[in-house]
Amino acid sequence: MNVRNRMTAVFCRIFNIDLILTDEMTARDVPEWDSLAHIGLIIEIEDEFGLKFTVDDISDLKNVGEMIELVDRKLIKT
Amino acid sequence: MEDYKKLNDYPYIDTVHKVLMSEAPYMSGVINKQYTEFGKTWLDFFEADLSTFFRDNNEALQIATRGYIKFALDGMLLQKRFDKTRQYESKSYEQASAEVYQNEKYMHTLYLPGIYLSHFLWRHHYIQHLFFIEKFVPMVKKHGGKTFYDVGVGTGFYSREMLRCIPGLQGEGFDLSPSSLSHTKKMLETFNLAQNYRCNLQDIVLNTPTKPASFITNVEVLEHLEDPVAFLKGLNKMLAPNGLGMITAAITAPNADHIYLYNSVDEVAAQAVEARFKIVDSREDAAYQPLKPNDSVPRNAVLIVTK
């Protein structure tokens, strides 16, 4: 599975709904996506990909596309 | 959920909301959440505070909100990591001090704006302030003393509230961070209260003031220390007999500079008693309901003490 597909699975697990991820998608598009869900998402992505994020990594993320880019960048470095 | 947007005339809160919406939309619900729980009183207090502190500097408010986003995210990330170990990251006071208190950029762009806005945007911090207003301030007024020490001034919020709520008081603030003291000075100047206050860059354990004050405030300092009891003993010497103090501490709330882990208000109270304080009142509040029963939640312990 590529990063996008694995991210989709993570989002579906966290929000317990079927989602099709788009790069432009933000918390405004998913009513359940509040701050607690957001941090749950970050930790679940860390576990899924074996990564560890810093607050600097995640504080400027604007949308799903940037989250996927972040994971891609981190995976290249590992 | 109530929607504050149905009410008009909250331009400063609108600025905070706009920054949250554009840069961290997952946090933007916090304003309506607080409004729903605490009502229009909360909105009015928050708006008045922002308008006095930031005046016409909209850009500074936007920067502060960005600092808050990062501060809150950092705390939430650490909270999740804390769930796995139930320990704070091992750190000495010297390390925390170098990373945070003596780091002027970190203090002014993230830490201080984060704490300032958290007084309004975090449920347990706002409840702590309500407790201060509803319980501590009436006791202070009834006591009639005229002096107070605020030890660990942070943003200057509680020094300012003492002076604002109890006219005629004279206060002194103590801190080891020049950034905290300069923020406090600015806070008091913008609220036109600086004439009754003095800032001291001073370690009260090594150099305890000899003249006791009628009142002491000590807000969320204990968890930053390696030896809170030694600090509390110093604090006890600073309080006059029959004086009153409000002492608070963060419980199960990891942060970049939190060293000493408290698990309950009882642990904080036990240390205060060891330092020869008498407990007059206490409470403990959670920041939010956990998503899962075993998830930890940041909480606050608040004590009113005397001696």
Chai-1 contact restraints between the chains, C-beta under 6 A:
chainA,res_idxA,chainB,res_idxB,connection_type,confidence,min_distance_angstrom,max_distance_angstrom,comment,restraint_id
A,T26,B,P25,contact,1.0,0.0,6.0,A-B,restraint_1
A,A27,B,P25,contact,1.0,0.0,6.0,A-B,restraint_2
A,A27,B,Y26,contact,1.0,0.0,6.0,A-B,restraint_3
A,R28,B,P25,contact,1.0,0.0,6.0,A-B,restraint_4
A,W33,B,Y26,contact,1.0,0.0,6.0,A-B,restraint_5
A,D34,B,Y26,contact,1.0,0.0,6.0,A-B,restraint_6
A,D34,B,G29,contact,1.0,0.0,6.0,A-B,restraint_7
A,S35,B,Y26,contact,1.0,0.0,6.0,A-B,restraint_8
A,S35,B,M27,contact,1.0,0.0,6.0,A-B,restraint_9
A,L36,B,L291,contact,1.0,0.0,6.0,A-B,restraint_10
A,H38,B,Y26,contact,1.0,0.0,6.0,A-B,restraint_11
A,I39,B,M76,contact,1.0,0.0,6.0,A-B,restraint_12
A,I39,B,K80,contact,1.0,0.0,6.0,A-B,restraint_13
A,I43,B,K80,contact,1.0,0.0,6.0,A-B,restraint_14
A,V55,B,L73,contact,1.0,0.0,6.0,A-B,restraint_15
A,V55,B,D74,contact,1.0,0.0,6.0,A-B,restraint_16
A,V55,B,L77,contact,1.0,0.0,6.0,A-B,restraint_17
A,S59,B,K70,contact,1.0,0.0,6.0,A-B,restraint_18
A,S59,B,L73,contact,1.0,0.0,6.0,A-B,restraint_19
